Amino acid sequence: MNLHSFAHTILFGTSIQDKLVAFDGAGASASFNCNDNGNKSELLSVPKFPGRPANLLNSDVKATFPALHKLHEPETRGEILHFFANHELLAMELMALVLLRFPDAPAEFRNGVARTISEEQSHMRLYIDRMKELGVSFGDLPVSDYFWKSMSGMKSPMDYVVQMSLTFEQANLDYSLFFMKAVRAAGDDKTADILERVFREEIGHVKHGVTWFNRWRAAETDATPESDWDAYVRSLPLPMTPSRAKGFEFSAEPRRQAGLSETFIRELRVHASSKGRPPVVWFYNPHCDSEIARGRPGFTPTEGAKRVSQDLETVPMFLAREQDVLLVEEKPRVEWVESLQLAGFEIPEFTLMQQSPALSVRAPKIGGIEPWGWSPESFDLLRPLHSRLVTLDGGNREWCNKVFASRQYSETGLGPLFSKSWSSKFLSDWMTENTDFQAFFGDLETVGKIFSEWDSCRVRIAEILSSGRFSAAMVKAPYGTSGMQVRKVLTLSELEGPIGGWIKNTLSNQGEIVVEPYLDRQIDLSIQIEVEDERTRLLEVRRFATGSRHEYRGTYLGRKLGGISAEQVRFVHSVIQTGNGAWGKMLRDLGSKLREAGYRGPAGVDAFLWKDHARDHNGSLRMKPLVELNPRWTMGRVALEIEKQLAPGVNGLWAFILIRELKSRGFETVEDFVNQMQKRYPLVTSKAGGSSRIDSGVIFTNDPLRAREVLTCLVTLPNSDFENPQYGY
């Protein structure tokens, strides 16, 4: 039998005997005579599905993989071999298709494919015989056609080596090794020996593909140097992703034996992407408030603010799932990503932002679009992805449809919700209607008032300073985050200087200003809420740390409200408890107001405890229940997600450390600081529920060796609290 007959019989034959037909081993170029004049002919029409016995045709019944915890049962092991046998059969049929579709491919390549088919045939024989001994016959279970649907449209031999050798067969290095160990542990040495043989020969199959992949990519005319990993990712057809090239447990050594480079192996180890679930696309745009204040795209942050944004652009990874996509300007280092994986964090796919998200995101279907905040720029930038949205559990298609139903951002009505004027008016109206709660929150004099003119603003500041009740006035721009658009006024004379100029500029640029009294702040708190169609979910309350300008510097994690006094804890519990709890009622009413305004999704509410010295000398404890509203993703929400990686009973601090502070604390370089922190607090993890959890130690949550302005790190200590944000140094 020549090569053409061999391949044709395997592809179109309708019996198991056809699939196991032997090839005589003659050279490919010598024996590929398939018509009367001796010329090679190409298979022009690809069948919808290979010829099969009736009981092995794909059906509407989904093939369900057996439960691994039942491996001790012979029938379960037989069912697993049934899956493997079908995979071998599909691989053989696709290899036969390659031989028929590409008769002009190099003879050496074609002979290698033929040898691989022969080995796959032997694997299938072993599987069929062994599964019979375990009580399962080939065809007893539904079979998948995924490989065929994914690969039958291949256009070249290069497509074959990329998809079959470097993806499906590479994944089988992990699967065969994993199940070999698992069934041996279950006491089935005979099945384990079969899987061990498959594992050993699979290394050669992958090596065949690696050899031709490197040979063909080196012959490409593109002068741009490209690693094997980058070439592989570029060559994968949609919707296939590199995640398909990995199994349950990643094994590096067989990949080395197959000839893959260390770069390829490390990149694949940390790579995450969907295996079929449409990804949610995440995008970090921290200047959304300033973009809204400008009213249109094109806001240009300062160089320092740009660097901070670049340092933190991977932060949404802690909100995303492993199958999601995070758009970044620079992909993080593999070494840093590995450190997070070892700590148990799920890592999404990092995708370089090109000219637009539409060009950057390869997936033809997506399950959601999640910017850090909806702004004029993110609205315009992400709109081209709208047509790819599909319904997904955990996605936000419905919400995105509502957002993009507007022709432009200004029509969405979202912009005003970011304004401190909006939240100040809400709080003033709410406290006017809920006077019973003023004992918790203070009277209306403590609430910010909104001004659109300089004279009335100046009068209000004078009233606060002359009241004898407050030591200073706080002036806030409607749009601005993390303390960057706030000024503290101690005397009226300050209004004649830079502070007065800033107020006038803000009135000119943003149209309004918020003025409120300075309160004797004790403890900063934040609570995250989720505005849904029918309700507002209240998430956890956490204490957070701020810097000298009230900028965010970290969140305390672990035991609720650790590090504050018992009196403060009791007070907070009294105002947030369900039912008639003052803060709980306010937050739910706030959620209702946001819902009425058309908003759905995450929001963060900052608050603080303060002492009201007007009531008694020592100061009665009060809460400012709404200092700032952020109708978007927030660092506080990220902190809650990071906290999920802590082992039970472990407390910690997610800290933001300014790099410029390190030298004053005795560190010459960032690397010195990183090394000393990791030496002082080595990371200790344990397994819980099959995944890693952090017991103690430090881990950096942005790439410390690329950060230029700010480091973020998680410092954890078992069974203790952080009283102050000293970051462990």
C-alpha positions in Angstrom: 0.0 0.0 0.0 1.4 3.3 -1.0 1.2 6.5 1.1 -1.8 7.9 -0.8 -3.8 4.7 -0.3 -2.7 4.5 3.3 -3.9 8.0 4.0 -7.1 7.6 2.0 -8.1 4.4 3.8 -7.6 6.0 7.2 -9.5 9.1 6.3 -12.5 7.6 4.5 -12.6 4.0 5.8 -15.7 3.1 7.8 -14.3 0.3 10.1 -11.8 0.1 12.8 -9.8 -2.2 10.6 -9.6 0.6 8.0 -8.2 2.9 10.6 -5.6 0.5 11.7 -4.4 -0.4 8.2 -0.6 -0.8 7.9 1.7 1.3 5.8 4.6 -0.5 4.1 7.0 2.3 4.8 8.0 3.1 1.2 9.4 6.6 0.7 6.7 9.3 0.3 8.0 10.8 -2.9 8.4 7.4 -4.5 5.0 5.9 -3.7 2.6 8.8 -4.0 1.1 7.8 -7.3 -2.6 8.3 -7.2 -3.8 8.7 -10.8 -3.2 7.1 -14.2 -0.5 9.5 -15.4 1.5 9.2 -12.1 1.1 12.8 -11.0 0.5 13.7 -7.4 -3.1 14.9 -6.8 -4.4 17.1 -4.0 -7.5 16.3 -2.1 -9.6 19.3 -3.1 -12.7 18.7 -1.0 -12.4 18.2 2.8 -15.1 15.8 4.1 -17.5 17.2 6.7 -16.3 14.3 9.0 -14.1 11.3 8.4 -15.5 7.9 7.6 -16.4 6.1 10.8 -18.3 3.1 12.1 -21.8 4.2 13.0 -21.1 3.9 16.7 -18.1 6.3 16.5 -19.8 9.1 14.6 -20.1 12.4 16.4 -23.5 12.9 17.9 -25.6 15.6 19.6 -24.8 14.0 23.0 -22.0 15.8 24.6 -19.0 13.6 25.7 -18.5 14.1 29.4 -15.1 13.3 30.9 -15.3 10.8 33.8 -14.9 12.0 37.4 -11.3 11.7 38.5 -12.1 10.8 42.1 -13.5 7.5 40.7 -10.2 6.3 39.2 -10.2 3.4 41.6 -13.1 1.9 39.6 -12.1 -0.1 36.5 -15.0 1.2 34.4 -13.9 4.8 35.1 -10.4 4.0 33.8 -11.9 2.3 30.8 -14.0 5.4 30.1 -10.9 7.6 30.3 -9.2 5.3 27.8 -12.2 5.7 25.5 -11.6 9.4 25.4 -7.9 8.9 24.7 -8.7 6.3 21.9 -11.0 8.8 20.2 -8.3 11.5 20.4 -5.8 9.1 18.8 -8.3 8.3 16.1 -9.0 12.0 15.4 -5.2 12.7 15.3 -4.7 9.9 12.8 -7.5 11.1 10.5 -6.2 14.7 10.6 -2.7 13.4 9.8 -4.1 11.5 6.9 -5.9 14.7 5.8 -2.5 16.5 5.8 -0.9 13.8 3.6 -3.8 14.1 1.1 -4.2 17.9 1.2 -0.5 18.8 0.8 1.2 16.3 -1.6 4.0 18.8 -2.4 5.2 19.1 1.2 8.8 17.9 1.8 9.1 14.1 1.6 10.9 14.1 5.0 8.0 15.9 6.6 5.5 13.5 5.0 7.4 10.4 6.0 7.5 11.8 9.6 3.7 12.2 9.6 3.3 8.6 8.3 5.5 7.3 11.1 3.5 9.3 13.6 0.3 7.7 12.3 1.8 4.3 12.7 2.6 5.0 16.3 -0.8 6.5 16.9 -2.4 3.3 15.5 -0.4 1.3 18.0 -1.6 3.5 20.8 -5.2 3.1 19.7 -4.8 -0.7 19.6 -3.5 -0.7 23.2 -6.3 1.6 24.3 -9.0 -0.6 22.7 -7.7 -3.8 24.1 -7.2 -2.4 27.6 -10.5 -0.7 27.8 -12.2 -4.0 26.9 -10.5 -5.6 29.8 -11.9 -2.8 32.0 -15.4 -3.4 30.7 -15.7 -0.7 28.1 -15.9 -1.2 24.3 -14.9 1.5 21.8 -18.1 3.2 20.8 -20.0 2.7 24.1 -19.7 6.4 24.9 -20.3 9.6 22.9 -17.3 10.9 21.1 -16.0 14.5 20.6 -15.3 16.0 17.2 -13.4 19.1 18.6 -10.1 18.3 17.0 -11.7 17.8 13.6 -13.7 21.0 13.8 -10.6 22.9 14.9 -8.2 21.7 12.4 -9.9 20.3 9.2 -9.7 23.8 7.6 -5.9 24.0 7.8 -4.4 25.7 4.8 -0.8 24.5 5.0 1.6 22.0 6.6 2.6 24.9 8.9 -1.0 25.0 10.2 -0.7 21.3 11.0 2.5 21.6 13.1 1.2 24.6 14.9 -2.1 23.1 15.8 -1.5 19.4 16.1 2.2 19.0 17.1 2.7 22.2 19.1 -0.8 22.4 20.6 -2.8 19.2 20.9 0.1 16.8 21.1 2.1 19.1 23.4 -0.9 19.1 25.7 -0.9 15.3 25.7 2.6 15.4 27.2 0.9 16.7 30.3 -2.2 14.6 30.1 -0.5 11.3 29.5 2.0 11.9 32.3 -0.7 13.1 34.7 -2.9 10.0 34.1 0.0 7.6 34.1 0.8 8.7 37.6 -2.8 8.8 38.7 -3.8 5.3 37.5 -0.5 3.9 38.8 -1.4 5.4 42.2 -4.8 3.7 41.8 -3.0 0.3 41.5 -3.5 -0.2 37.7 0.1 -0.7 36.5 -1.0 -2.2 33.2 -2.9 0.9 32.1 -0.1 3.1 33.5 2.5 1.2 31.4 0.4 1.9 28.3 0.2 5.6 29.2 3.9 5.7 29.8 4.6 4.4 26.4 2.3 6.9 24.9 4.0 9.7 26.8 7.5 8.7 25.6 6.4 8.4 22.0 4.4 11.7 22.2 7.7 13.5 22.9 8.9 12.4 19.5 5.7 13.6 17.8 6.1 17.0 19.3 9.7 17.1 18.3 8.8 16.3 14.7 6.5 19.4 14.8 9.1 21.6 16.5 11.7 20.7 13.9 9.5 21.7 11.0 8.1 24.7 12.8 11.5 26.2 13.4 12.7 25.3 9.9 9.7 26.9 8.2 9.5 30.0 10.4 13.3 30.6 9.8 12.5 30.6 6.0 9.9 33.3 6.3 10.9 36.6 4.7 9.9 38.8 7.6 13.1 40.5 8.8 11.8 41.2 12.3 13.5 38.8 14.8 10.9 36.7 16.5 11.1 34.1 19.3 9.6 30.7 18.8 6.9 31.6 21.4 5.9 34.8 19.5 5.9 33.0 16.2 3.7 30.3 17.7 1.2 32.7 19.2 1.0 34.6 16.0 0.5 31.5 14.0 -2.4 30.0 16.0 -5.7 30.5 14.2 -8.6 31.9 16.1 -10.2 30.8 18.3 -7.5 28.4 19.4 -5.2 29.8 22.1 -1.9 28.6 23.7 -3.9 27.3 26.7 -4.8 24.3 24.6 -1.2 23.3 24.7 -1.3 22.6 28.4 -2.8 19.9 30.6 -3.8 19.7 34.2 -0.2 19.8 35.5 2.5 21.5 33.4 5.6 19.5 32.9 8.7 21.3 31.5 11.2 18.4 31.0 9.4 16.5 28.2 9.1 19.8 26.4 12.8 20.3 26.6 13.3 16.8 25.2 11.0 17.7 22.4 13.2 20.7 21.5 11.2 23.6 22.7 13.2 26.6 23.9 13.3 27.7 27.6 11.7 30.9 26.5 8.8 29.0 25.0 8.4 26.7 28.0 8.4 29.6 30.5 6.0 31.7 28.5 3.6 28.8 28.1 3.8 27.9 31.8 2.5 31.3 32.9 0.3 31.9 29.9 -3.4 32.0 30.5 -6.2 32.3 28.0 -9.6 30.9 27.3 -10.0 27.3 26.1 -13.4 28.2 24.6 -15.2 30.4 27.1 -15.5 33.9 25.6 -13.1 36.1 27.6 -14.0 39.3 29.3 -11.8 42.2 28.2 -10.3 44.4 30.9 -8.8 47.8 30.4 -7.1 50.0 33.0 -7.9 53.7 32.5 -7.2 55.3 35.9 -7.7 58.9 34.7 -11.3 58.4 33.9 -12.4 61.1 36.3 -10.2 63.7 34.6 -11.4 62.5 31.2 -15.0 63.1 32.3 -14.1 66.5 33.7 -12.7 67.4 30.2 -15.9 66.2 28.6 -14.3 64.5 25.6 -11.4 62.1 24.8 -7.9 63.4 24.8 -7.0 64.1 28.4 -3.2 64.2 28.9 -1.9 63.3 32.3 1.4 64.6 33.7 4.5 62.5 33.1 4.5 61.4 36.7 0.8 60.3 36.5 1.6 58.4 33.3 4.4 56.5 35.1 2.1 55.6 38.0 -0.6 54.4 35.5 2.0 52.2 33.8 3.2 50.8 37.1 -0.4 49.8 38.0 -1.7 48.8 34.6 -1.8 45.1 35.7 -4.0 45.8 38.7 -7.2 44.6 37.0 -5.7 41.1 36.8 -6.9 40.5 40.3 -10.5 41.2 39.3 -10.3 39.1 36.1 -10.6 35.3 35.6 -7.9 33.1 34.2 -9.7 33.0 30.8 -10.0 36.8 30.5 -7.9 39.3 28.6 -6.2 42.3 30.1 -5.0 45.0 27.7 -1.6 46.3 28.6 1.1 48.6 27.1 3.9 46.3 28.2 3.6 42.6 29.0 5.0 41.8 32.5 8.1 39.7 33.1 7.6 35.9 33.2 9.5 35.7 36.5 7.1 38.0 38.2 4.0 36.3 36.8 5.4 32.9 38.0 5.7 34.3 41.6 2.0 35.2 41.6 1.0 31.8 40.2 3.0 30.1 42.9 1.0 32.1 45.5 -2.2 30.7 43.9 -3.4 33.7 41.9 -5.2 33.1 38.7 -3.5 35.0 35.8 -5.5 36.3 32.8 -4.0 36.7 29.4 -1.9 39.8 29.0 -2.5 41.3 25.5 -0.5 44.2 24.1 -2.6 47.2 23.2 -2.0 47.9 19.6 -3.8 50.7 17.6 -7.1 49.8 19.2 -8.6 47.0 21.4 -10.4 45.7 18.3 -7.0 44.9 16.7 -5.5 43.7 20.0 -8.1 41.2 21.1 -7.9 38.1 19.0 -11.0 36.4 20.3 -13.9 36.6 17.8 -16.4 36.5 20.7 -16.2 38.2 24.1 -18.2 37.9 27.2 -17.9 41.4 28.6 -16.1 44.7 28.5 -14.7 46.0 31.8 -12.8 49.3 31.8 -11.6 50.6 35.1 -14.2 53.3 34.7 -16.6 54.4 31.9 -15.3 57.7 30.4 -15.4 59.4 27.1 -12.1 57.8 26.1 -13.0 54.2 27.2 -16.4 54.6 25.6 -14.9 55.5 22.2 -11.9 53.1 22.5 -13.9 50.0 23.5 -17.0 50.6 21.3 -15.6 48.5 18.4 -15.7 45.4 20.6 -19.4 45.8 21.1 -20.3 43.7 18.1 -18.4 40.7 19.5 -20.3 40.5 22.8 -22.2 37.3 23.6 -24.1 36.2 26.7 -21.8 34.8 29.3 -22.4 33.8 32.9 -20.4 36.5 34.8 -20.1 38.8 31.8 -21.8 42.1 31.3 -23.2 42.1 27.8 -26.6 43.5 28.9 -25.0 46.4 30.6 -22.6 47.1 27.7 -25.6 47.1 25.3 -27.2 49.8 27.4 -24.0 51.9 27.5 -23.4 51.6 23.8 -27.0 52.3 22.9 -25.9 55.9 23.3 -24.2 57.6 20.3 -21.7 59.3 22.5 -20.6 59.2 26.1 -22.4 62.4 27.2 -25.7 60.7 26.4 -25.1 57.8 28.8 -25.7 60.0 31.8 -22.7 58.3 33.6 -20.4 61.3 33.8 -22.3 63.2 36.6 -22.2 60.2 38.9 -18.4 60.5 39.2 -18.8 64.1 40.5 -18.4 64.9 44.2 -21.2 67.4 43.6 -23.5 64.5 42.8 -22.6 62.5 45.9 -22.6 65.6 48.1 -26.2 66.5 47.0 -27.3 62.9 47.5 -25.9 62.9 51.1 -27.4 66.2 51.9 -30.9 65.2 50.6 -30.6 61.8 52.4 -29.7 63.3 55.7 -32.5 65.9 55.4 -35.0 63.0 54.9 -33.5 60.8 57.6 -32.9 63.1 60.5 -33.0 60.2 63.0 -29.6 59.1 61.8 -27.9 62.4 62.5 -26.8 61.1 65.9 -24.6 58.6 63.9 -23.5 60.9 61.1 -23.5 64.5 62.5 -25.8 67.3 61.5 -26.2 68.9 58.1 -23.4 71.5 58.8 -20.9 68.6 58.3 -22.1 67.9 54.8 -20.5 69.5 51.8 -22.2 72.3 50.0 -22.0 73.0 46.2 -21.0 76.3 44.8 -20.7 77.6 41.2 -19.5 81.2 42.1 -16.4 82.4 43.8 -18.1 84.9 46.1 -20.6 82.4 47.6 -17.8 79.8 47.9 -15.7 82.3 49.9 -18.6 83.2 52.2 -19.1 79.5 53.1 -15.4 79.1 53.8 -15.5 82.1 56.1 -18.6 80.7 57.9 -16.8 77.4 58.6 -13.6 79.1 59.8 -15.5 81.6 62.1 -17.9 79.0 63.6 -15.6 78.0 66.4 -16.6 74.4 65.8 -14.3 73.5 63.0 -10.5 74.1 62.6 -10.4 74.3 58.8 -12.4 74.0 55.6 -12.0 71.4 52.9 -12.4 72.4 49.3 -12.9 69.7 46.7 -13.0 69.7 42.9 -16.0 67.7 41.6 -13.7 65.5 39.5 -10.5 64.2 41.0 -9.3 61.0 42.7 -7.0 59.9 45.5 -6.7 63.3 47.2 -5.3 65.0 44.1 -8.0 67.7 43.8 -8.5 68.7 47.4 -7.3 71.7 49.4 -7.4 72.4 53.1 -8.0 76.0 54.1 -6.9 77.2 57.6 -7.3 80.9 57.2 -9.1 83.3 55.0 -5.8 84.9 54.0 -4.9 81.7 52.1 -7.6 82.5 49.6 -5.5 85.4 48.4 -2.8 83.0 47.3 -2.4 79.7 45.4 -5.4 78.1 47.1 -7.7 80.9 45.9 -6.3 80.6 42.4 -6.8 76.9 42.4 -10.5 77.3 43.5 -11.1 79.9 40.8 -9.5 77.7 38.1 -11.6 74.7 39.2 -14.8 76.8 39.1 -13.8 77.9 35.6 -12.9 74.4 34.3 -15.4 72.2 36.1 -18.2 74.7 36.9 -18.6 73.8 40.6 -16.7 73.4 43.8 -17.6 71.5 47.0 -16.9 73.1 50.4 -17.2 71.2 53.7 -15.8 71.5 57.2 -12.6 69.7 58.2 -13.5 67.0 60.6 -11.4 65.3 63.3 -10.7 62.2 61.2 -9.9 59.0 63.1 -10.1 56.0 60.8 -10.6 55.7 57.1 -13.0 53.0 55.9 -14.3 51.8 52.5 -17.1 49.6 51.5 -17.7 48.1 48.1 -21.2 47.7 46.6 -22.6 46.1 43.5 -25.5 47.8 41.8 -27.7 45.1 40.2 -31.0 45.2 38.5 -33.1 44.3 41.5 -30.9 45.1 44.5 -27.7 46.6 45.8 -25.3 44.1 47.2 -23.1 45.3 50.1 -19.7 43.7 50.2 -17.1 43.8 53.0 -16.0 46.9 55.0 -12.3 47.4 55.2 -10.0 50.0 56.8 -7.7 51.7 54.4 -4.5 53.8 54.8 -3.9 57.2 53.2 -0.9 59.5 52.8 -0.4 63.1 53.8 -2.6 64.3 50.9 -5.3 61.7 51.6 -4.1 59.6 48.7 -4.7 55.9 48.8 -1.8 54.0 50.3 -3.3 50.5 51.1 -6.0 48.4 52.6 -5.9 46.3 55.7 -6.9 42.7 55.0 -8.1 39.7 56.9 -10.0 39.9 60.1 -12.7 42.5 59.7 -11.6 46.0 60.8 -8.4 44.7 62.5 -6.2 47.3 64.1 -9.0 49.6 65.4 -10.3 50.0 68.9 -13.2 48.0 70.3 -15.3 51.2 70.6 -14.7 52.0 67.0 -15.6 48.4 65.9 -18.8 48.5 67.9 -19.8 51.9 66.4 -19.2 50.7 62.9 -21.2 47.5 63.5 -24.0 49.6 64.9 -24.3 51.8 61.7 -23.9 49.1 59.1 -26.0 46.3 60.5 -28.8 45.0 58.3 -32.4 46.2 58.8 -32.4 49.6 60.4 -28.6 50.1 60.3 -28.0 53.7 59.4 -25.1 53.1 57.0 -26.7 50.0 55.5 -29.8 52.0 54.7 -27.9 54.9 53.2 -25.8 52.6 51.0 -28.9 50.8 49.7 -30.6 54.1 49.0 -27.4 55.2 47.3 -27.6 52.0 45.2 -31.2 52.8 44.3 -30.3 56.3 43.2 -27.5 55.0 41.0 -29.8 52.4 39.6 -32.4 55.1 38.8 -29.6 57.0 37.0 -29.0 54.0 34.8 -25.9 52.7 36.5 -25.1 49.0 36.9 -21.9 47.4 38.3 -19.3 48.0 41.0 -18.9 51.1 43.1 -16.7 52.0 46.0 -17.8 54.2 48.9 -15.1 55.9 51.1 -16.1 56.9 54.6 -14.3 57.8 57.9 -14.9 57.9 61.6 -14.5 61.3 63.3 -14.9 62.9 66.7 -17.5 65.6 67.2 -16.0 67.8 69.9 -18.9 70.2 69.8 -21.0 67.7 71.8 -18.4 66.8 74.5 -14.8 67.5 75.4 -13.5 64.0 74.5 -15.4 64.0 71.3 -18.4 61.8 70.4 -17.7 59.2 67.7 -19.4 59.9 64.4 -19.2 58.6 60.8 -18.9 60.6 57.6 -20.8 57.9 55.6 -20.1 59.2 52.1 -16.7 61.0 51.6 -16.3 59.8 48.0 -18.3 57.7 45.6 -16.5 55.9 42.8 -19.0 54.3 40.4 -16.3 52.1 38.9 -13.7 49.5 39.9 -11.6 50.6 42.8 -8.4 49.7 44.6 -10.6 48.7 47.6 -12.4 46.2 45.4 -9.1 44.8 44.1 -8.0 44.5 47.8 -11.0 42.3 48.5 -10.1 40.0 45.6 -6.5 39.8 46.8 -7.7 39.0 50.3 -9.3 35.8 49.0 -5.8 34.3 48.6 -5.1 34.6 52.3 -5.3 31.4 54.4 -8.0 31.4 57.1 -7.0 33.5 60.2 -4.3 35.4 58.3 -4.2 39.2 58.3 -2.3 41.5 56.1 -1.9 44.8 54.3 -2.0 45.5 50.6 0.4 48.4 50.6 1.3 51.1 48.0 4.9 52.2 48.5 6.3 55.3 46.8 9.7 54.5 45.3 11.0 57.9 46.2 10.6 57.0 49.8 12.9 54.0 49.7 16.2 56.0 49.8 15.2 57.9 52.9 14.6 54.5 54.5 18.1 53.2 53.6 17.6 51.4 50.4 19.8 52.3 47.4 17.7 50.6 44.8 14.3 49.1 44.3 16.0 45.7 43.9 17.7 46.1 47.3 14.3 46.7 48.9 12.7 43.8 47.1 15.5 41.4 48.1 15.4 42.5 51.8 11.7 42.3 52.1 11.6 38.8 50.5 14.4 37.7 52.8 12.8 39.1 55.9 9.3 37.9 55.0 9.7 34.7 52.8 6.4 33.6 51.2 4.8 30.6 52.9 1.8 29.0 51.2 -0.4 26.0 52.0 -3.0 24.0 50.0 -6.6 24.6 50.7 -9.4 23.1 48.6 -6.8 22.1 46.0 -5.3 25.6 45.5 -2.6 27.5 47.2 -3.3 30.0 50.0 -0.9 32.5 51.6 0.0 31.8 55.2 2.7 34.5 55.6 5.3 36.5 53.8 5.5 39.2 51.2 4.6 39.1 47.5 4.8 42.1 45.1 1.6 42.7 43.2 3.0 44.8 40.5 6.3 44.1 38.8 8.9 45.6 41.2 11.8 45.6 38.7 9.8 47.6 36.2 8.0 50.0 38.6 9.2 53.6 38.4 6.9 55.5 40.8 5.0 53.0 43.0 5.3 49.5 44.3 2.4 47.4 45.5 2.9 44.5 47.8 0.9 42.1 49.9 2.5 41.7 53.4 0.9 39.0 55.5 1.4 38.0 59.1 -0.4 35.1 60.8 -2.8 35.8 63.7 -1.8 39.5 64.1 -2.9 42.9 63.0 -1.2 45.9 61.4 -1.7 48.9 63.6 0.0 51.3 61.2 1.0 51.1 57.5 4.8 50.7 58.1 5.1 48.2 55.2 7.3 45.9 57.3 10.5 48.0 57.0 
